[in-house]
Amino acid sequence: MSELAVENAPGMAAPVHEAARGQVVYITEGGMRVAAIVPAALAAELERLTPAQLGELLEDFADAAAARAARAAVDSGEPLVSWDEVKAEAGL
């Protein structure tokens, strides 16, 4: 971990204050996201995780996003697929 005092990087003051207010600020290079400035509390929690735990957390985020998308599809009236259809498609 390293630290950079905002006083030593005046061009970073506005993005740093955005992150302090809970926003994620992406740093890009050639149009690609390479890093982010995040709220300090979030960074502190992420630092406590092992690489395996971080992988599990990212999987959990993906699962939660998929569940929200499925719930939104149901709530919007999209037709449901019956369990029998699912089993038939899977060859069970």
Secondary structure, 3 states (H helix, E strand, C coil): CCCCCHHHCHHHHHHHHHHHCCCCEEEEECCEEEEEECCHHHHHHHHCCCHHHHHHHHHHHHHHHHHHHHHHHHHCCCCCCCHHHHHHHCCC
